[in-house]
């Protein structure tokens, strides 16, 4: 969500497994198994396809969502055919590349010297996709790395966001990241925003975007339309002045 306008700037596609007996299983439990079984690539293709389909369905319902973010693992990023597969799906859904934000964990950036990953990210950026550096501040991504991978936005890790409205040290950390981002001409998005106070402080510090449970919890696609309409109605509602 934009801290400037309050408008929805995009959604992030999340992997969830709804088990018939155990309920919703978090990705931390099943993704390692997916990787061991060699199913990371089919899962990535499925998430990408569903994300693009969501953009189309929202538009058919009269709602324009500018962008959807999809997280790609290090294994998937090593695939020399990744860019071609993404380009094929964009064309199949008749979408411009800037409708996709490619989210990469900071740990992938800081540990990878893989030329294939570098080439893929540069090609995706050149194609027009947005490159987001996820969980920024938790690893050791350098400024040169940010430049090398054509990063457009830093997603500030939630560890810097918690209680930022009442913790001066948190405010100084976010402000330092924000100043660096401005000098590099990259945007910032704060992850894990849970309260109105955090949201307001981040806006004051100059962070352009926020996401987190304070805005909306993860939900199946079928629930997004009502959530979007409720949010838009709240934005359009005029403020109360005085009392009757």
Backbone as JSON, one array per atom type, in Angstrom:
{
  "sequence": "XXXXXXXXXXXXXXXXXXXXXXXXXXXXXXXXXXXXXXXXXXXXXXXXXXXXXXXXXXXXXXXXXXXXXXXXXXXXXXXXXXXXXXXXXXXXXXXXXXXXXXXXXXXXXXXXXXXXXXXXXXXXXXXXXXXXXXXXXXXXXXXXXXXXXXXXXXXXXXXXXXXXXXXXXXXXXXXXXXXXXXXXXXXXXXXXXXXXXXXXXXXXXXXXXXXXXXXXXXXXXXXXXXXXXXXXXXXXXXXXXXXX",
  "N": [[0.84, -1.19, 0.0], [0.49, 2.24, -0.78], [2.1, 4.77, 1.06], [1.71, 7.37, 0.58], [-0.68, 7.87, -0.87], [-2.44, 5.98, 0.11], [-3.52, 4.09, -1.48], [-3.94, 0.78, -2.91], [-1.09, -0.76, -3.94], [-0.23, -3.15, -4.89], [-0.19, -6.8, -4.77], [1.15, -9.62, -2.97], [2.09, -12.83, -3.96], [1.6, -15.79, -2.2], [2.77, -18.97, -1.08], [0.82, -21.58, 0.11], [-0.21, -24.5, 1.88], [-3.06, -26.24, 2.09], [-3.94, -28.54, 4.17], [-6.01, -31.43, 4.49], [-6.44, -32.43, 7.07], [-4.63, -31.23, 8.88], [-4.92, -28.57, 8.46], [-3.93, -25.24, 7.45], [-0.68, -25.34, 6.32], [2.42, -23.9, 6.98], [4.83, -22.37, 4.69], [7.46, -22.75, 5.56], [7.55, -25.32, 6.46], [6.8, -27.05, 4.33], [8.14, -26.25, 1.97], [10.96, -26.93, 2.02], [10.72, -29.7, 1.6], [9.54, -29.78, -0.91], [11.69, -28.78, -2.39], [13.58, -30.84, -2.01], [12.36, -32.9, -3.36], [12.61, -32.08, -5.91], [10.7, -30.41, -7.04], [10.56, -27.67, -7.23], [10.58, -26.02, -9.5], [8.14, -26.63, -11.01], [6.32, -25.75, -9.05], [6.95, -23.01, -8.86], [6.22, -22.18, -11.44], [3.47, -22.66, -11.3], [2.64, -20.89, -9.25], [3.31, -18.46, -10.46], [1.64, -18.5, -12.73], [-0.89, -18.52, -11.47], [-0.76, -16.05, -10.21], [-0.67, -14.23, -12.35], [-3.12, -14.84, -13.47], [-4.76, -13.92, -11.47], [-4.38, -11.13, -11.68], [-5.67, -10.69, -14.12], [-8.3, -11.5, -13.48], [-9.03, -9.68, -11.47], [-9.13, -7.34, -12.98], [-11.24, -7.99, -14.69], [-13.26, -7.81, -12.9], [-13.47, -5.18, -12.56], [-11.46, -3.94, -11.13], [-8.31, -2.51, -10.88], [-5.19, -3.74, -10.29], [-1.96, -2.86, -9.9], [0.33, -4.44, -9.79], [1.87, -7.63, -9.1], [3.68, -9.47, -6.71], [6.13, -12.02, -6.83], [7.93, -14.54, -5.27], [11.1, -15.89, -5.93], [13.06, -18.78, -5.68], [16.54, -19.62, -4.99], [17.3, -21.87, -6.44], [15.43, -21.92, -8.56], [16.07, -19.53, -9.78], [18.45, -20.17, -10.94], [17.87, -21.43, -13.25], [18.45, -21.57, -16.64], [16.44, -21.2, -18.48], [14.53, -19.67, -17.32], [13.82, -16.9, -17.74], [12.75, -16.96, -20.32], [10.53, -18.58, -19.86], [9.02, -16.98, -18.13], [8.56, -14.78, -19.8], [7.0, -16.03, -21.74], [4.67, -16.68, -20.27], [3.8, -14.11, -19.53], [3.15, -13.11, -22.04], [1.15, -14.92, -22.74], [-0.87, -14.24, -20.97], [-1.3, -11.7, -21.75], [0.02, -9.48, -20.55], [1.96, -6.69, -19.44], [5.49, -6.57, -18.74], [6.09, -5.01, -16.43], [4.1, -5.52, -14.67], [4.86, -7.51, -13.03], [6.6, -8.14, -10.07], [9.65, -9.29, -9.21], [10.65, -11.04, -6.53], [13.44, -11.37, -4.49], [15.26, -13.04, -2.05], [17.4, -11.47, 0.35], [19.5, -13.03, 1.22], [20.04, -14.64, -0.96], [21.1, -12.83, -2.77], [23.4, -11.97, -1.36], [24.95, -14.24, -1.09], [25.31, -15.37, -3.52], [27.28, -16.02, -6.34], [26.67, -16.83, -8.73], [26.72, -16.87, -12.15], [24.57, -17.37, -13.84], [22.3, -16.66, -12.36], [22.79, -13.92, -12.05], [22.71, -13.12, -14.74], [20.06, -13.83, -15.43], [18.53, -12.14, -13.73], [19.32, -9.63, -14.62], [18.38, -9.74, -17.24], [15.62, -9.96, -16.77], [15.13, -7.51, -15.53], [15.85, -5.8, -17.63], [13.87, -6.5, -19.39], [11.73, -5.33, -18.24], [10.56, -6.1, -15.87], [10.09, -5.67, -12.32], [12.63, -5.66, -9.85], [12.77, -6.78, -6.64], [14.37, -6.55, -3.51], [14.16, -8.73, -1.02], [13.42, -8.99, 2.53], [15.35, -7.13, 3.46], [18.3, -6.19, 5.17], [18.79, -8.37, 6.75], [20.83, -9.96, 5.88], [23.9, -9.76, 4.07], [23.94, -8.02, 1.83], [25.6, -5.99, -0.44], [26.13, -2.54, -1.5], [27.12, -2.52, -4.08], [26.17, -4.98, -4.93], [23.42, -4.52, -4.99], [23.32, -2.74, -7.1], [24.38, -4.37, -9.12], [22.43, -6.3, -9.52], [20.33, -4.83, -10.45], [18.35, -3.8, -8.7], [15.2, -2.47, -7.82], [13.61, -1.93, -5.66], [13.81, -1.92, -2.1], [12.85, -4.18, 0.31], [12.2, -3.66, 3.47], [13.17, -5.53, 6.24], [10.98, -7.01, 8.68], [12.02, -7.02, 11.25], [13.15, -4.55, 11.68], [10.99, -2.97, 11.71], [9.11, -3.47, 13.69], [7.49, -1.92, 16.36], [8.4, 0.58, 15.57], [7.26, 3.04, 15.84], [7.53, 3.82, 18.44], [10.1, 3.39, 19.29], [13.1, 4.87, 19.33], [15.59, 3.93, 18.39], [14.9, 2.04, 16.43], [13.7, 3.79, 14.66], [15.92, 5.3, 13.85], [17.38, 3.35, 12.5], [15.67, 2.64, 10.35], [15.51, 5.12, 9.15], [18.18, 5.44, 8.31], [18.38, 3.4, 6.4], [16.49, 4.34, 4.62], [17.64, 6.77, 3.76], [19.91, 5.81, 2.45], [18.67, 4.36, 0.4], [17.45, 6.44, -1.01], [19.68, 7.78, -2.01], [20.59, 5.87, -3.75], [18.59, 5.82, -5.55], [16.44, 4.01, -5.31], [13.35, 2.44, -4.37], [11.49, 1.99, -1.25], [9.97, -0.5, 0.8], [8.18, -1.32, 3.61], [8.1, -4.21, 5.54], [5.87, -6.36, 7.41], [4.18, -4.62, 8.86], [2.12, -3.83, 11.52], [0.54, -2.16, 13.08], [-1.38, 0.93, 13.33], [0.15, 3.01, 14.25], [2.79, 2.28, 13.59], [2.53, 2.31, 10.82], [1.98, 5.06, 10.35], [4.34, 6.29, 11.32], [6.29, 5.23, 9.58], [5.49, 6.38, 7.21], [6.08, 9.04, 7.8], [8.84, 8.84, 7.95], [9.48, 8.54, 5.35], [9.19, 6.19, 3.91], [8.05, 4.56, 1.06], [6.16, 2.5, 0.62], [4.08, 0.07, 2.33], [3.47, -3.1, 3.92], [1.68, -5.8, 5.48], [0.22, -7.46, 8.41], [-1.28, -5.47, 9.61], [-2.52, -4.23, 7.57], [-3.72, -6.16, 5.95], [-4.41, -9.6, 6.26], [-2.9, -12.7, 5.05], [-4.79, -14.19, 2.43], [-7.11, -16.28, 0.6], [-7.47, -16.1, -3.01], [-10.18, -15.75, -3.67], [-11.22, -14.23, -1.62], [-10.16, -11.74, -1.92], [-11.41, -9.76, -3.48], [-13.65, -8.67, -2.08], [-12.23, -7.63, 0.07], [-10.67, -5.67, -1.2], [-12.68, -3.94, -2.19], [-13.82, -3.1, 0.23], [-11.66, -1.75, 1.37], [-11.28, 0.32, -0.53], [-13.71, 1.67, -0.3], [-13.48, 2.63, 2.28], [-11.38, 4.4, 1.92], [-12.57, 6.31, 0.31], [-14.49, 7.4, 1.89], [-15.67, 10.35, 3.36], [-13.98, 12.39, 5.84], [-15.11, 12.83, 9.26], [-16.23, 15.9, 10.52], [-16.29, 17.66, 13.36], [-19.15, 17.25, 15.56], [-22.53, 16.05, 15.48]],
  "CA": [[0.0, 0.0, 0.0], [1.23, 3.49, -0.84], [1.95, 5.61, 2.24], [1.38, 8.71, 0.1], [-2.08, 7.96, -1.28], [-3.28, 4.99, 0.76], [-4.04, 3.15, -2.48], [-3.31, -0.53, -3.02], [-0.09, -0.72, -5.02], [0.01, -4.5, -5.39], [-0.34, -7.95, -3.88], [2.24, -10.6, -3.01], [1.6, -14.21, -4.05], [2.19, -16.63, -1.16], [2.52, -20.42, -1.18], [0.22, -22.18, 1.31], [-0.71, -25.85, 1.67], [-4.23, -26.5, 2.92], [-4.02, -29.98, 4.43], [-7.38, -31.76, 4.9], [-6.52, -32.73, 8.51], [-3.79, -30.33, 9.66], [-5.22, -27.17, 8.15], [-2.94, -24.53, 6.64], [0.7, -25.63, 6.69], [3.26, -22.79, 6.51], [5.85, -22.74, 3.71], [8.7, -23.18, 6.21], [7.48, -26.77, 6.67], [6.69, -27.88, 3.13], [9.02, -25.87, 0.87], [12.17, -27.77, 1.97], [10.36, -31.0, 1.02], [9.38, -29.5, -2.34], [13.04, -28.67, -2.97], [14.23, -32.16, -2.02], [11.69, -33.72, -4.36], [12.86, -31.52, -7.23], [9.45, -29.84, -7.57], [10.58, -26.22, -7.07], [10.26, -25.36, -10.77], [6.69, -26.68, -11.27], [5.61, -24.91, -8.08], [7.16, -21.63, -9.26], [5.39, -21.95, -12.62], [2.08, -22.64, -10.87], [2.42, -19.64, -8.52], [3.37, -17.39, -11.44], [0.42, -18.57, -13.53], [-2.02, -18.09, -10.64], [-0.62, -14.61, -9.96], [-1.08, -13.53, -13.57], [-4.56, -15.05, -13.61], [-5.39, -13.02, -10.51], [-4.38, -9.78, -12.27], [-6.72, -10.66, -15.13], [-9.62, -11.6, -12.84], [-9.33, -8.41, -10.81], [-9.53, -6.38, -14.01], [-12.57, -8.36, -15.18], [-14.2, -7.39, -11.86], [-13.46, -3.73, -12.5], [-10.43, -3.48, -10.2], [-6.97, -2.56, -11.45], [-4.07, -3.9, -9.37], [-0.83, -2.55, -10.78], [1.46, -5.36, -9.78], [1.87, -8.75, -8.16], [5.04, -9.9, -6.39], [6.34, -13.46, -6.74], [9.26, -14.85, -4.74], [11.8, -16.96, -6.65], [14.15, -19.38, -4.91], [17.85, -19.64, -5.65], [17.31, -22.96, -7.43], [14.66, -21.5, -9.73], [16.81, -18.45, -10.45], [19.59, -20.75, -11.68], [17.37, -22.05, -14.48], [18.75, -20.72, -17.8], [15.23, -20.97, -19.27], [13.55, -18.97, -16.48], [13.35, -15.66, -18.36], [11.88, -17.32, -21.45], [9.26, -19.09, -19.32], [8.27, -15.82, -17.63], [8.13, -14.01, -20.98], [5.92, -16.8, -22.37], [3.46, -16.53, -19.48], [3.34, -12.73, -19.67], [2.5, -13.0, -23.35], [-0.07, -15.73, -22.73], [-1.9, -13.52, -20.22], [-1.37, -10.37, -22.33], [0.42, -8.55, -19.49], [3.25, -6.03, -19.58], [6.45, -7.07, -17.73], [6.11, -4.23, -15.19], [3.06, -6.02, -13.75], [5.48, -8.53, -12.19], [7.74, -7.82, -9.2], [10.42, -10.5, -8.89], [11.17, -10.86, -5.17], [14.6, -12.21, -4.22], [15.74, -12.9, -0.67], [18.71, -10.84, 0.46], [20.5, -14.08, 1.38], [20.4, -15.1, -2.3], [21.97, -11.8, -3.33], [24.67, -11.84, -0.67], [25.74, -15.47, -1.13], [25.38, -15.92, -4.87], [28.19, -15.53, -7.37], [26.25, -17.61, -9.89], [26.55, -16.02, -13.33], [23.24, -17.57, -14.42], [21.38, -15.83, -11.59], [23.05, -12.53, -12.43], [22.21, -12.92, -16.11], [18.59, -13.89, -15.42], [17.96, -10.94, -13.11], [19.56, -8.5, -15.52], [17.46, -9.88, -18.38], [14.27, -9.65, -16.3], [15.08, -6.06, -15.34], [15.88, -5.18, -18.96], [12.58, -6.79, -20.0], [10.75, -4.42, -17.64], [10.1, -6.59, -14.57], [10.68, -5.0, -11.17], [13.4, -6.54, -8.98], [12.66, -6.4, -5.23], [15.27, -7.24, -2.59], [13.3, -9.1, 0.1], [14.03, -9.14, 3.87], [16.58, -6.34, 3.48], [18.87, -5.93, 6.49], [19.01, -9.62, 7.48], [22.04, -10.62, 5.37], [25.01, -8.84, 3.84], [23.93, -7.51, 0.46], [26.35, -4.74, -0.54], [25.6, -1.56, -2.45], [27.49, -2.98, -5.42], [25.27, -6.07, -5.27], [22.15, -3.91, -5.33], [23.5, -2.21, -8.44], [24.66, -5.45, -10.07], [21.2, -7.03, -9.8], [19.32, -3.87, -10.93], [17.26, -3.75, -7.73], [14.4, -1.25, -7.88], [12.98, -1.64, -4.37], [14.26, -2.65, -0.93], [11.78, -4.54, 1.24], [12.85, -3.61, 4.78], [12.73, -6.65, 7.05], [10.07, -6.66, 9.77], [12.77, -6.84, 12.48], [13.41, -3.12, 11.82], [9.71, -2.27, 11.66], [8.36, -3.68, 14.93], [7.51, -0.84, 17.36], [9.16, 1.73, 15.06], [6.59, 4.28, 16.23], [7.86, 4.2, 19.82], [11.48, 3.02, 19.56], [13.98, 5.77, 18.58], [16.64, 3.17, 17.71], [14.27, 1.52, 15.21], [13.51, 4.92, 13.75], [17.22, 5.65, 13.28], [17.75, 2.3, 11.55], [14.84, 2.8, 9.15], [15.92, 6.37, 8.5], [19.46, 5.2, 7.64], [18.08, 2.62, 5.19], [15.77, 5.22, 3.72], [18.59, 7.72, 3.18], [20.72, 5.06, 1.5], [17.82, 4.05, -0.75], [17.26, 7.67, -1.78], [20.92, 8.05, -2.73], [20.7, 4.87, -4.81], [17.4, 5.97, -6.4], [15.58, 2.83, -5.22], [12.21, 2.63, -3.48], [11.48, 1.16, -0.05], [8.71, -1.07, 1.26], [8.33, -1.87, 4.96], [7.39, -5.47, 5.74], [5.45, -6.69, 8.76], [3.51, -3.51, 9.55], [0.98, -4.42, 12.24], [-0.27, -1.17, 13.79], [-1.55, 2.23, 12.69], [1.27, 3.83, 14.67], [3.94, 1.93, 12.74], [2.21, 2.8, 9.48], [2.12, 6.51, 10.33], [5.75, 6.65, 11.49], [7.0, 4.87, 8.36], [5.16, 7.41, 6.23], [6.84, 10.22, 8.18], [10.24, 8.58, 7.66], [9.66, 8.58, 3.9], [9.05, 4.88, 3.27], [6.98, 4.75, 0.07], [5.14, 1.45, 0.64], [4.01, -0.78, 3.51], [2.62, -4.29, 3.84], [1.68, -6.52, 6.76], [-1.07, -7.84, 8.99], [-2.04, -4.28, 9.94], [-3.27, -3.83, 6.37], [-4.53, -7.31, 5.56], [-3.76, -10.88, 6.47], [-2.94, -13.56, 3.86], [-6.15, -14.66, 2.15], [-7.24, -16.9, -0.73], [-7.85, -15.12, -4.02], [-11.62, -15.52, -3.66], [-11.57, -13.25, -0.59], [-9.49, -10.46, -2.16], [-12.26, -8.74, -4.1], [-14.39, -7.99, -1.02], [-11.26, -6.85, 0.85], [-10.31, -4.5, -2.01], [-13.82, -3.03, -2.21], [-13.95, -2.52, 1.57], [-10.58, -0.76, 1.53], [-11.55, 1.46, -1.39], [-14.83, 2.41, 0.28], [-12.95, 3.32, 3.45], [-10.56, 5.51, 1.42], [-13.43, 7.32, -0.3], [-15.41, 7.93, 2.89], [-15.19, 11.64, 3.82], [-13.75, 12.43, 7.28], [-16.1, 13.53, 10.07], [-15.76, 17.17, 11.06], [-17.15, 18.03, 14.46], [-20.17, 16.29, 15.96], [-23.89, 16.52, 15.3]],
  "C": [[0.88, 1.24, 0.0], [1.01, 4.29, 0.43], [1.56, 7.03, 1.85], [-0.1, 8.85, -0.18], [-3.02, 7.02, -0.52], [-3.86, 3.97, -0.19], [-3.26, 1.84, -2.46], [-2.35, -0.5, -4.2], [0.2, -2.1, -5.58], [-0.31, -5.55, -4.35], [0.91, -8.8, -3.98], [1.63, -12.0, -3.03], [2.35, -15.06, -3.04], [1.83, -18.09, -1.37], [1.97, -20.92, 0.15], [-0.32, -23.57, 0.95], [-1.87, -26.06, 2.65], [-4.42, -28.0, 3.06], [-5.42, -30.32, 4.95], [-7.53, -32.04, 6.4], [-5.76, -31.72, 9.36], [-4.07, -28.86, 9.42], [-4.13, -26.55, 7.3], [-1.54, -24.79, 7.18], [1.58, -24.52, 6.14], [4.35, -23.26, 5.56], [7.16, -23.22, 4.34], [8.73, -24.69, 6.42], [7.51, -27.55, 5.37], [7.63, -27.5, 2.0], [10.34, -26.66, 0.86], [11.91, -29.15, 1.36], [10.19, -30.87, -0.48], [10.74, -29.46, -3.03], [13.71, -30.04, -3.07], [13.63, -33.08, -3.08], [11.9, -33.2, -5.79], [11.63, -30.89, -7.87], [9.41, -28.31, -7.47], [10.15, -25.51, -8.35], [8.77, -25.45, -11.12], [5.89, -25.8, -10.32], [5.75, -23.43, -8.46], [6.3, -21.27, -10.46], [3.91, -21.83, -12.24], [1.75, -21.33, -10.15], [2.39, -18.46, -9.5], [2.09, -17.34, -12.27], [-0.79, -18.09, -12.74], [-1.97, -16.59, -10.38], [-1.08, -13.81, -11.17], [-2.59, -13.66, -13.79], [-5.32, -14.13, -12.65], [-5.46, -11.6, -11.05], [-5.5, -9.65, -13.3], [-8.11, -10.66, -14.49], [-9.99, -10.32, -12.13], [-9.81, -7.38, -11.84], [-10.93, -6.7, -14.54], [-13.65, -7.98, -14.18], [-14.23, -5.87, -11.7], [-12.45, -3.14, -11.54], [-9.07, -3.6, -10.86], [-5.94, -2.64, -10.33], [-2.81, -3.82, -10.21], [0.17, -3.68, -10.88], [1.24, -6.5, -8.8], [3.31, -9.2, -7.97], [5.11, -11.41, -6.25], [7.78, -13.71, -6.29], [9.86, -16.03, -5.5], [12.97, -17.46, -5.83], [15.45, -19.36, -5.7], [17.91, -20.72, -6.72], [16.58, -22.56, -8.7], [15.4, -20.42, -10.51], [17.99, -18.97, -11.26], [19.16, -21.33, -13.02], [17.65, -21.14, -15.67], [17.53, -20.42, -18.67], [14.18, -20.15, -18.52], [12.97, -17.74, -17.19], [12.41, -15.96, -19.52], [10.53, -17.82, -20.96], [8.39, -17.94, -18.8], [7.73, -15.0, -18.8], [6.95, -14.7, -21.67], [4.61, -16.6, -21.61], [2.91, -15.1, -19.55], [2.59, -12.54, -20.98], [1.18, -13.75, -23.37], [-1.21, -15.01, -22.01], [-2.05, -12.07, -20.69], [-1.08, -9.29, -21.28], [1.78, -7.93, -19.82], [4.19, -6.52, -18.48], [6.43, -6.31, -16.42], [4.99, -4.61, -14.23], [3.61, -7.08, -12.81], [6.64, -7.94, -11.39], [8.41, -9.13, -8.82], [11.09, -10.29, -7.54], [12.27, -11.88, -4.89], [15.06, -11.97, -2.8], [17.14, -12.3, -0.66], [19.82, -11.89, 0.58], [20.95, -14.63, 0.03], [21.38, -14.11, -2.93], [23.36, -11.85, -2.7], [25.56, -13.07, -0.8], [26.0, -15.95, -2.56], [26.42, -15.21, -5.73], [27.86, -16.22, -8.69], [25.99, -16.68, -11.08], [25.17, -16.16, -13.96], [22.21, -16.73, -13.69], [21.55, -14.37, -11.97], [22.47, -12.23, -13.81], [20.68, -12.9, -16.14], [17.98, -12.62, -14.85], [18.17, -9.71, -13.99], [18.62, -8.55, -16.72], [16.03, -9.53, -17.97], [14.11, -8.14, -16.1], [15.03, -5.34, -16.68], [14.54, -5.38, -19.68], [11.49, -5.87, -19.44], [10.18, -4.9, -16.33], [10.78, -5.81, -13.45], [11.43, -6.02, -10.33], [13.33, -5.99, -7.56], [13.64, -7.23, -4.39], [14.53, -7.47, -1.29], [14.1, -9.24, 1.39], [15.32, -8.34, 4.0], [17.0, -6.03, 4.92], [19.18, -7.18, 7.28], [20.26, -10.36, 7.02], [23.09, -9.56, 5.1], [25.07, -8.36, 2.39], [24.62, -6.14, 0.43], [25.68, -3.8, -1.53], [25.92, -1.98, -3.88], [26.59, -4.11, -5.89], [23.91, -5.54, -5.7], [22.2, -3.35, -6.75], [23.61, -3.34, -9.47], [23.38, -6.18, -10.46], [20.05, -6.11, -10.2], [18.1, -3.83, -10.02], [16.53, -2.41, -7.82], [13.81, -0.9, -6.52], [13.56, -2.52, -3.27], [13.06, -2.92, -0.02], [12.41, -4.68, 2.63], [12.28, -4.68, 5.68], [11.93, -6.18, 8.27], [10.8, -6.46, 11.1], [13.11, -5.37, 12.73], [12.12, -2.32, 11.98], [8.94, -2.36, 12.97], [8.59, -2.54, 15.92], [8.31, 0.38, 16.9], [8.54, 3.05, 15.49], [6.98, 4.74, 17.63], [9.31, 3.88, 20.2], [12.42, 3.9, 18.72], [15.09, 5.04, 17.83], [16.11, 2.58, 16.4], [14.09, 2.63, 14.18], [14.82, 5.32, 13.08], [17.65, 4.63, 12.23], [16.98, 2.45, 10.24], [15.23, 4.06, 8.41], [17.23, 6.21, 7.74], [19.25, 4.43, 6.34], [17.41, 3.5, 4.15], [16.71, 6.21, 3.02], [19.48, 7.04, 2.15], [19.93, 4.78, 0.22], [17.63, 5.28, -1.63], [18.51, 7.99, -2.6], [21.12, 7.08, -3.89], [19.54, 4.92, -5.8], [16.58, 4.68, -6.46], [14.47, 3.12, -4.21], [12.34, 1.74, -2.25], [10.07, 0.71, 0.26], [8.96, -1.69, 2.63], [7.47, -3.11, 5.12], [6.94, -5.61, 7.2], [4.82, -5.57, 9.55], [2.24, -4.04, 10.2], [0.08, -3.39, 12.92], [-0.36, 0.13, 12.99], [-0.4, 3.16, 13.04], [2.51, 3.55, 13.84], [3.75, 2.47, 11.34], [2.47, 4.31, 9.38], [3.59, 6.94, 10.44], [6.55, 6.36, 10.23], [6.72, 5.88, 7.25], [5.96, 8.68, 6.52], [8.32, 10.07, 7.84], [10.53, 8.53, 6.16], [9.58, 7.25, 3.19], [7.84, 4.92, 2.33], [5.84, 3.73, 0.18], [5.22, 0.65, 1.94], [3.17, -2.02, 3.19], [2.68, -4.98, 5.2], [0.28, -6.78, 7.27], [-1.91, -6.62, 9.37], [-2.87, -3.77, 8.78], [-4.22, -4.95, 5.94], [-3.75, -8.59, 5.77], [-3.79, -11.71, 5.18], [-4.34, -14.16, 3.67], [-6.17, -15.36, 0.79], [-7.73, -15.86, -1.73], [-9.32, -14.76, -3.93], [-12.04, -14.45, -2.64], [-11.01, -11.86, -0.9], [-10.43, -9.38, -2.68], [-13.03, -7.97, -3.04], [-13.45, -7.12, -0.19], [-10.89, -5.57, 0.11], [-11.44, -3.48, -1.98], [-14.0, -2.35, -0.86], [-12.89, -1.45, 1.79], [-10.85, 0.48, 0.71], [-12.68, 2.32, -0.85], [-14.37, 3.21, 1.49], [-12.12, 4.54, 3.03], [-11.42, 6.66, 0.9], [-14.37, 7.99, 0.7], [-14.89, 9.26, 3.42], [-14.99, 11.64, 5.33], [-14.85, 13.2, 7.99], [-15.49, 14.79, 10.63], [-16.76, 17.61, 12.12], [-18.15, 16.94, 14.78], [-21.55, 16.91, 15.77], [-24.54, 16.79, 16.65]]
}
